[in-house]
Amino acid sequence: MIFNLFKKKLPYIHRRKQHIYKLLGNKCKKCKIRDSRVLQIDHVNSDGYLERHLSRSQLYAKVVKEPKRYQLLCANCNWRKRAQDFKRQKRQQRGFWRRVFLLT
């Protein structure tokens, strides 16, 4: 019974995912790869931590409402971006602490 319900929902999930990918360009923004198995939705402004609690369908609804906040990246490009963002955040934190110690 449950298995049959899952089988019925699967095509809808795939259609929704294809619609979102098409909305975001259907390829990696950086390297232009089109393999949907490796594409991931990325937050352009690196504010994804604010939406980690959302379900997939809630995230898809937000992408439809505000597609400019999101982009498609392949897994490799997404990890590279994540590493660069992490380094940038670390530099900003160091600058913050330097200013705090200089003011005291």
N, C-alpha and C positions, 0 to 999 in steps of 0.2 A: 504493500500500500504506500508506504513512505517513499520507496524507491520509484514508484510510478509518478508520484508528485514531483520528485526531483527531476525525473526525465522530462516532464512537461515544462518545468521552469527553465531548464538548461538553454533551450533555444532563445528564450526571452533575455536571459543573462548575456548570451553571446551577441544578440542583436543590440542590446543596450551598450555593451562594451564597444562594438564596432561603430555605433553612432558617436560615442564620445571620442574615440580615436579619430574618426573622420572629422569631427569638429575641431580637433587639435592638430590636424594636418596629416595624420596617418603615417608619420615617419619621425625619426629622431631629429630633434631640432639642430643638433650639432653635427652628427655624422651621416644623416639622411638614410639610415638603415630602416627598412620597412617590415622587418620580421616581427609580427605582433606577439610572438612568444617572449621577446626580450624587451618590449616597450613598457615603460612605466610612466605614470602620471607624476609630474614634478611640479612643485610650487616655485614659480619664477622668483619670488622674493624670499625664498628659503624660510617661510613661516609655516611649514607643514606641521611643526610640533603643536600648533594650535588646533589642528584638526585630527590628531591621532585617535581621538575617541569616536570619530564618525564611522558608520558602517559604509560599505562600498556603495550602496544605493544612495546614501546621504551625500557622499563625496561626489558621485556622478551628478546629483541634482545641483550641487554647488558649481560644478564645472559648467553645466549648461547655463546657469545664471550669470557666471563671471568667467568666461573662457580665457580672458586676457591674463588672469592670475595663474594660469596653469600652462604647462607645456609637456610634450612627450619627449622623453629621453630614453635611450637604450640603457640597459643595466650598467654598462661600462661608463658611459658619459654621466649617468646619475651618480655613480660612486665617485668619479673624479670631481664633479661639482660639489658633492658633499664634503670631500676632503678639503677643497679650496675654501668652502664656506667655514669649515671648522678652523682652518688656519687663520682666516680673517677674523673670526670671533675671538680667537685666542689673542691676536694682536690688539684688538680693541679692548679686551679685558686688561691686558698688560698696561695699555695706555691709561685706562681708567685708574688702576691701582697706583700708577706713577703719579697721576694728578692728585689722588687722595693723599699720598705720603708727602708730596711737595706742599700741600696746603696745610698740613698739620705741623 
